[in-house]
Amino acid sequence: MPDTRFTAPSLIDVYPYRMSCGAVHFMMFRRAKGTLYEGQWRMIGGKVMAGETAAAAAQREFKEETSLDAELFWCVPSVNSFFDFERNMLHHIPVFACSCKTEAKPVLNHEHDSYGWFTAAEAAKLTAWPEQQRLIRLIERILLHQDSLPNEWILSRP
């Protein structure tokens, strides 16, 4: 069995959000017909390309799937972990979050047919994946209960 302790990530997750009236609202996307996870509401997910870091892939995927520029892009100090029984593979997916302007309106690519802004509670109910629900609540907790993000988490800021 191969040693996977130091395997570079092949997938990333990005949780776009905005602050409004003292609450965190997440931008969620409905997967389009004919795509993986068709009809499910999700955050942005994507693949890391050869020679690309997970952080660079997260920023690229956000831009490709929304056409937006993030105000602040940061690495969440957690991972999305799940077991894929069909491939007999354990996934550890780096997680990123980015703040968007209040008036941000994405231009969706072919992967999504709708989007919306949802409170953390609403966003967590929309997704069927327990790890994604946990990460939504974690990001909300970090944003509401920390004075600032540690510099070590920040990829880019305005």
VOBA-1610 file (N, C-alpha, C; in pm, whole numbers, padded with zeros to 5 digits, always signed):
BEGIN
Met+00085-00119+00000Met+00000+00000+00000Met+00089+00124+00000Pro+00061+00221-00088Pro+00145+00341-00096Pro+00131+00428+00027Asp+00238+00498+00059Asp+00239+00593+00170Asp+00178+00724+00121Thr+00063+00762+00176Thr-00007+00882+00129Thr+00004+00999+00226Arg+00087+00988+00326Arg+00096+01096+00425Arg+00138+01228+00363Phe+00218+01224+00259Phe+00270+01347+00201Phe+00223+01370+00059Thr+00111+01311+00024Thr+00055+01328-00109Thr+00000+01470-00124Ala+00036+01536-00232Ala-00017+01670-00258Ala-00168+01661-00283Pro-00243+01761-00239Pro-00388+01758-00261Pro-00422+01765-00409Ser-00528+01696-00447Ser-00573+01701-00586Ser-00703+01779-00601Leu-00767+01811-00489Leu-00894+01883-00489Leu-00886+02000-00391Ile-00971+02099-00411Ile-00983+02213-00319Ile-01130+02249-00303Asp-01162+02315-00192Asp-01295+02372-00169Asp-01277+02521-00139Val-01371+02602-00188Val-01370+02746-00162Val-01510+02788-00115Tyr-01515+02860-00003Tyr-01640+02908+00055Tyr-01646+03060+00043Pro-01710+03113-00061Pro-01726+03259-00072Pro-01831+03308+00028Tyr-01807+03425+00085Tyr-01899+03479+00183Tyr-01897+03632+00176Arg-01996+03692+00240Arg-01997+03836+00262Arg-02056+03860+00400Met-02017+03971+00457Met-02071+04011+00587Met-02185+04108+00561Ser-02297+04086+00628Ser-02413+04173+00611Ser-02491+04178+00742Cys-02511+04296+00794Cys-02586+04316+00918Cys-02532+04231+01032Gly-02400+04220+01042Gly-02337+04146+01149Gly-02343+03995+01136Ala-02384+03947+01019Ala-02395+03802+00996Ala-02312+03763+00874Val-02273+03637+00871Val-02200+03583+00757Val-02301+03520+00662His-02294+03559+00536His-02379+03499+00432His-02288+03431+00331Phe-02319+03305+00300Phe-02238+03226+00208Phe-02302+03224+00070Met-02218+03236-00033Met-02264+03221-00169Met-02257+03072-00202Met-02374+03015-00230Met-02383+02873-00265Met-02429+02863-00409Phe-02393+02752-00471Phe-02417+02732-00613Phe-02489+02599-00636Arg-02589+02600-00723Arg-02657+02475-00759Arg-02590+02417-00882Arg-02551+02290-00871Arg-02483+02222-00980Arg-02579+02201-01097Ala-02530+02228-01217Ala-02611+02222-01338Ala-02639+02079-01381Lys-02740+02065-01463Lys-02776+01935-01520Lys-02656+01879-01598Gly-02631+01751-01579Gly-02524+01685-01652Gly-02387+01697-01587Thr-02379+01764-01469Thr-02251+01777-01399Thr-02249+01683-01278Leu-02131+01658-01227Leu-02117+01583-01104Leu-02192+01657-00994Tyr-02266+01585-00912Tyr-02347+01642-00804Tyr-02464+01725-00857Glu-02513+01689-00974Glu-02624+01761-01038Glu-02737+01791-00940Gly-02781+01918-00940Gly-02893+01962-00858Gly-02858+01993-00713Gln-02737+01960-00669Gln-02699+01986-00530Gln-02648+02129-00514Trp-02677+02186-00400Trp-02624+02318-00363Trp-02491+02295-00294Arg-02389+02365-00341Arg-02254+02344-00291Arg-02174+02474-00293Met-02059+02469-00230Met-01962+02576-00244Met-01884+02548-00372Ile-01777+02619-00396Ile-01693+02594-00513Ile-01595+02482-00481Gly-01585+02389-00571Gly-01488+02281-00558Gly-01415+02267-00690Gly-01294+02216-00683Gly-01221+02200-00807Gly-01097+02117-00791Lys-01030+02099-00903Lys-00909+02017-00908Lys-00784+02104-00912Val-00680+02052-00851Val-00549+02115-00856Val-00479+02064-00981Met-00436+02155-01067Met-00367+02116-01190Met-00220+02083-01163Ala-00159+02008-01254Ala-00018+01972-01241Ala+00066+02098-01225Gly+00154+02098-01126Gly+00243+02211-01103Gly+00180+02327-01029Glu+00055+02315-00990Glu-00019+02421-00924Glu-00030+02391-00774Thr-00022+02493-00692Thr-00046+02473-00549Thr-00197+02471-00524Ala-00235+02417-00409Ala-00376+02416-00372Ala-00429+02559-00360Ala-00349+02649-00304Ala-00391+02789-00289Ala-00415+02854-00425Ala-00325+02832-00520Ala-00341+02888-00655Ala-00464+02828-00722Ala-00487+02698-00702Ala-00604+02632-00762Ala-00733+02691-00704Ala-00735+02719-00575Ala-00854+02776-00512Ala-00886+02913-00572Gln-00784+02997-00588Gln-00806+03129-00645Gln-00850+03120-00791Arg-00789+03029-00866Arg-00825+03010-01007Arg-00969+02960-01019Glu-01005+02859-00940Glu-01140+02802-00948Glu-01245+02906-00910Phe-01218+02987-00808Phe-01312+03092-00770Phe-01336+03186-00888Lys-01230+03230-00951Lys-01241+03322-01065Lys-01314+03256-01182Glu-01277+03131-01213Glu-01340+03060-01327Glu-01490+03039-01305Glu-01529+03010-01183Glu-01668+02974-01158Glu-01758+03092-01124Thr-01699+03210-01097Thr-01780+03326-01061Thr-01749+03453-01141Ser-01631+03462-01201Ser-01581+03583-01267Ser-01563+03699-01168Leu-01560+03670-01039Leu-01545+03774-00938Leu-01401+03782-00888Asp-01368+03896-00831Asp-01242+03913-00761Asp-01275+03914-00611Ala-01202+03836-00535Ala-01224+03830-00390Ala-01162+03952-00323Glu-01224+03999-00217Glu-01166+04107-00137Glu-01056+04053-00047Leu-01079+03937+00012Leu-00984+03873+00102Leu-00992+03723+00077Phe-00879+03660+00055Phe-00875+03516+00029Phe-00788+03453+00136Trp-00839+03350+00204Trp-00763+03292+00314Trp-00782+03141+00324Cys-00686+03079+00389Cys-00686+02935+00410Cys-00753+02904+00543Val-00855+02824+00540Val-00925+02784+00661Val-00839+02678+00731Pro-00819+02688+00862Pro-00730+02594+00932Pro-00798+02459+00959Ser-00846+02397+00853Ser-00913+02268+00862Ser-00915+02207+00723Val-00957+02083+00713Val-00970+02017+00583Val-01107+01950+00575Asn-01152+01930+00453Asn-01273+01854+00425Asn-01226+01710+00403Ser-01262+01623+00495Ser-01219+01483+00485Ser-01339+01392+00463Phe-01325+01299+00370Phe-01429+01198+00352Phe-01369+01076+00284Phe-01435+00963+00301Phe-01391+00838+00241Phe-01475+00809+00118Asp-01409+00789+00005Asp-01473+00754-00122Asp-01465+00602-00134Phe-01574+00534-00097Phe-01571+00389-00095Phe-01557+00327-00234Glu-01607+00395-00338Glu-01597+00340-00473Glu-01453+00334-00522Arg-01372+00432-00482Arg-01231+00434-00521Arg-01139+00383-00410Asn-01200+00348-00295Asn-01125+00304-00177Asn-01018+00406-00142Met-01061+00534-00136Met-00967+00644-00118Met-01017+00740-00010Leu-00926+00781+00075Leu-00955+00883+00175Leu-00911+01018+00120His-01004+01113+00114His-00973+01247+00063His-00953+01344+00179His-00849+01426+00169His-00824+01537+00261His-00812+01660+00172Ile-00916+01741+00171Ile-00926+01852+00078Ile-00899+01984+00150Pro-00798+02061+00105Pro-00774+02192+00164Pro-00896+02283+00144Val-00920+02366+00244Val-01038+02453+00245Val-00995+02599+00248Phe-01058+02679+00163Phe-01030+02821+00154Phe-01160+02898+00165Ala-01151+03023+00207Ala-01267+03111+00214Ala-01228+03244+00152Cys-01326+03313+00097Cys-01297+03445+00041Cys-01417+03537+00061Ser-01386+03660+00097Ser-01492+03758+00115Ser-01521+03825-00018Cys-01648+03852-00038Cys-01695+03917-00161Cys-01761+04049-00124Lys-01763+04139-00217Lys-01832+04266-00196Lys-01981+04239-00177Thr-02045+04322-00100Thr-02186+04305-00069Thr-02271+04297-00196Glu-02236+04375-00296Glu-02316+04379-00419Glu-02270+04276-00524Ala-02179+04187-00488Ala-02122+04090-00584Ala-02230+04004-00648Lys-02223+03998-00781Lys-02313+03914-00860Lys-02227+03832-00955Pro-02216+03702-00930Pro-02128+03620-01013Pro-02185+03597-01152Val-02094+03572-01244Val-02130+03523-01377Val-02096+03375-01373Leu-02200+03292-01373Leu-02180+03149-01356Leu-02126+03084-01482Asn-02038+02986-01462Asn-01991+02909-01577Asn-02086+02790-01598His-02050+02699-01686His-02137+02587-01723His-02164+02489-01608Glu-02088+02496-01501Glu-02102+02400-01392Glu-02222+02427-01301His-02274+02550-01305His-02383+02588-01214His-02496+02653-01292Asp-02619+02634-01241Asp-02733+02698-01306Asp-02803+02800-01216Ser-02757+02812-01091Ser-02815+02910-01001Ser-02720+02934-00884Tyr-02739+03046-00819Tyr-02662+03077-00698Tyr-02752+03156-00604Gly-02709+03165-00480Gly-02781+03246-00383Gly-02693+03276-00264Trp-02735+03376-00188Trp-02666+03412-00063Trp-02750+03358+00051Phe-02684+03286+00143Phe-02755+03220+00251Phe-02682+03240+00384Thr-02758+03253+00491Thr-02695+03254+00623Thr-02622+03122+00642Ala-02536+03115+00742Ala-02463+02991+00768Ala-02562+02877+00797Ala-02664+02904+00874Ala-02762+02800+00906Ala-02833+02751+00780Glu-02872+02845+00693Glu-02938+02807+00568Glu-02843+02730+00476Ala-02720+02778+00464Ala-02621+02712+00378Ala-02592+02571+00427Ala-02580+02554+00558Ala-02553+02421+00613Ala-02669+02325+00585Lys-02793+02377+00587Lys-02909+02291+00556Lys-02913+02254+00409Leu-02863+02343+00323Leu-02868+02317+00179Leu-02777+02203+00135Thr-02662+02189+00200Thr-02569+02086+00158Thr-02594+01955+00234Ala-02582+01845+00164Ala-02606+01714+00224Ala-02482+01657+00290Trp-02367+01720+00269Trp-02240+01665+00317Trp-02207+01716+00457Pro-02198+01628+00557Pro-02171+01670+00695Pro-02042+01751+00711Glu-01937+01717+00640Glu-01812+01792+00652Glu-01829+01934+00600Gln-01903+01953+00494Gln-01927+02087+00441Gln-02013+02167+00539Gln-02109+02101+00603Gln-02189+02168+00705Gln-02099+02214+00820Arg-02009+02127+00864Arg-01916+02162+00972Arg-01828+02279+00933Leu-01777+02278+00809Leu-01688+02385+00764Leu-01760+02519+00753Ile-01883+02519+00710Ile-01962+02642+00705Ile-01974+02701+00846Arg-02007+02617+00943Arg-02019+02665+01081Arg-01884+02711+01138Leu-01777+02640+01101Leu-01643+02679+01147Leu-01604+02816+01092Ile-01624+02837+00963Ile-01590+02966+00901Ile-01672+03078+00966Glu-01800+03053+00987Glu-01883+03154+01054Glu-01828+03185+01193Arg-01794+03082+01269Arg-01742+03101+01404Arg-01612+03182+01402Ile-01523+03149+01310Ile-01397+03224+01299Ile-01424+03371+01269Leu-01511+03397+01172Leu-01537+03534+01130Leu-01608+03617+01237Leu-01694+03554+01315Leu-01771+03629+01414Leu-01701+03640+01550His-01605+03551+01576His-01548+03548+01711His-01399+03575+01718Gln-01338+03610+01608Gln-01197+03649+01609Gln-01188+03793+01564Asp-01102+03869+01630Asp-01085+04009+01592Asp-01025+04022+01453Ser-00934+03933+01420Ser-00872+03935+01287Ser-00817+03797+01257Leu-00795+03773+01130Leu-00737+03645+01087Leu-00585+03652+01102Pro-00523+03544+01148Pro-00376+03544+01154Pro-00316+03563+01014Asn-00208+03639+01007Asn-00142+03663+00877Asn-00106+03535+00805Glu-00076+03429+00881Glu-00036+03302+00820Glu-00149+03237+00740Trp-00272+03277+00763Trp-00385+03221+00690Trp-00414+03296+00560Ile-00368+03420+00547Ile-00407+03509+00438Ile-00329+03479+00310Leu-00402+03456+00201Leu-00339+03439+00069Leu-00328+03573+00000Ser-00438+03649+00002Ser-00436+03783-00060Ser-00540+03869+00009Arg-00510+03996+00011Arg-00603+04093+00069Arg-00608+04215-00021Pro-00711+04298-00001Pro-00725+04416-00088Pro-00610+04513-00073
//
